[in-house]
Amino acid sequence: MYQTKNIHYKAIFKQDNEIETIEYKTKGIMCTGKQTQVSFETKEGTISITYGKEPIILNHGSSTLTFHFGQETWNDYQLPYGSVPLKTKLLKFEANDDRIKMKYELHDQRGLISTVYLMVTLLSYSFQEEL
């Protein structure tokens, strides 16, 4: 089933003592079935989160990160200048019809790059909001 949602996406990247926040407030789609997918458009490309049975998949444009509970996963993460091997470690994942919460670590071949806190709030969308 497809539902239009008002989406508030917030990702906080913590690296050593530095913090970077990426935030979007926009309209998007939530598709439920065997798996659930939440997706929305940004000027940098489509962001989607797919979950249900493992794995959890986070896409941003042509870049994909894959997560498995209880194990570290190597990914070839696409950047404008080529791919970079990144290892993901899922620390927490909770999802329901209103919210997705995720905490994970990103590692390169030398070690921890950042800890990421991701929260997506999904609110009912009303056609009236566009009038």
C-alpha positions as CSV (number, residue, x, y, z in Angstrom):
1,M,0.0,0.0,0.0
2,Y,1.3,3.5,-0.9
3,Q,0.8,6.4,1.3
4,T,1.9,10.0,0.8
5,K,3.6,11.3,4.0
6,N,5.1,14.5,5.3
7,I,8.7,13.5,6.0
8,H,11.2,15.0,8.4
9,Y,14.6,13.4,7.9
10,K,17.4,14.3,10.2
11,A,20.9,12.6,10.2
12,I,23.5,13.6,12.7
13,F,27.1,12.6,11.9
14,K,29.4,12.6,14.9
15,Q,33.2,12.4,14.1
16,D,35.6,12.9,17.0
17,N,34.4,16.2,18.5
18,E,32.7,17.5,15.2
19,I,29.0,17.2,14.5
20,E,27.4,17.6,11.1
21,T,23.6,17.6,10.6
22,I,21.7,16.9,7.4
23,E,18.0,17.7,7.5
24,Y,15.1,17.6,5.0
25,K,11.4,18.4,5.4
26,T,9.5,17.3,2.4
27,K,6.7,15.2,1.0
28,G,7.4,11.5,0.2
29,I,6.0,8.0,-0.2
30,M,5.7,5.1,2.2
31,C,5.1,1.8,0.6
32,T,4.2,-1.2,2.9
33,G,4.1,-4.8,2.0
34,K,6.6,-7.6,2.6
35,Q,9.0,-4.8,3.2
36,T,8.5,-1.2,3.9
37,Q,10.1,1.6,1.9
38,V,10.2,5.3,2.6
39,S,11.4,7.5,-0.1
40,F,11.6,11.2,-1.0
41,E,13.4,13.5,-3.4
42,T,16.2,16.0,-2.6
43,K,18.2,18.2,-4.9
44,E,21.1,15.7,-4.3
45,G,19.0,12.7,-5.4
46,T,16.4,10.3,-4.0
47,I,16.8,9.1,-0.4
48,S,15.1,5.8,0.4
49,I,15.1,3.5,3.4
50,T,14.0,-0.1,2.9
51,Y,13.4,-2.4,5.8
52,G,11.4,-5.4,7.0
53,K,13.4,-8.6,6.6
54,E,17.1,-8.1,6.6
55,P,19.0,-6.3,5.2
56,I,18.1,-2.7,5.9
57,I,19.1,-0.6,2.8
58,L,19.7,3.1,2.8
59,N,20.0,4.7,-0.6
60,H,21.0,8.3,-1.5
61,G,21.1,8.9,-5.2
62,S,23.5,6.2,-6.6
63,S,25.0,5.5,-3.2
64,T,23.9,2.5,-1.1
65,L,24.6,1.4,2.4
66,T,23.5,-2.1,3.6
67,F,23.0,-3.1,7.2
68,H,22.6,-6.4,8.9
69,F,21.8,-6.9,12.6
70,G,24.7,-8.2,14.6
71,Q,27.3,-8.1,11.9
72,E,29.5,-5.6,10.1
73,T,28.9,-5.2,6.3
74,W,31.3,-3.9,3.7
75,N,29.8,-1.6,1.0
76,D,31.2,0.1,-2.1
77,Y,29.8,3.5,-1.5
78,Q,29.6,5.7,-4.6
79,L,31.0,9.2,-4.4
80,P,31.2,11.7,-7.3
81,Y,34.9,10.8,-7.8
82,G,34.5,7.0,-7.5
83,S,33.6,4.3,-5.0
84,V,34.9,4.0,-1.5
85,P,34.8,0.9,0.7
86,L,32.9,1.6,3.8
87,K,31.9,-0.8,6.6
88,T,28.6,-0.4,8.3
89,K,27.8,-1.5,11.8
90,L,24.1,-1.3,12.9
91,L,23.8,-0.4,16.5
92,K,20.1,0.3,16.8
93,F,17.0,0.2,14.5
94,E,13.4,0.9,15.4
95,A,10.6,1.5,13.0
96,N,6.8,1.9,13.0
97,D,4.2,3.8,11.0
98,D,5.3,7.2,12.5
99,R,9.0,7.0,12.9
100,I,12.3,5.4,12.0
101,K,15.2,5.5,14.3
102,M,18.6,4.2,13.4
103,K,22.1,4.4,14.9
104,Y,25.1,3.1,13.0
105,E,28.8,3.4,12.6
106,L,30.7,4.0,9.4
107,H,34.2,2.6,9.2
108,D,36.9,2.8,6.4
109,Q,39.9,0.4,6.2
110,R,41.7,2.4,8.9
111,G,38.8,2.5,11.5
112,L,35.8,4.4,12.7
113,I,34.9,7.4,10.5
114,S,31.6,8.5,12.2
115,T,28.7,7.5,14.3
116,V,25.4,8.4,12.7
117,Y,22.1,9.1,14.4
118,L,19.2,9.0,11.9
119,M,15.6,9.8,12.6
120,V,12.7,10.0,10.2
121,T,9.3,11.3,11.3
122,L,6.4,10.3,9.1
123,L,3.2,12.4,9.3
124,S,-0.1,12.0,7.5
125,Y,-0.2,14.1,4.4
126,S,-3.3,16.1,3.6
127,F,-4.1,17.5,0.1
128,Q,-5.4,20.5,1.9
129,E,-1.8,21.5,2.7
130,E,-1.2,22.3,-1.0
131,L,-4.2,24.6,-1.3
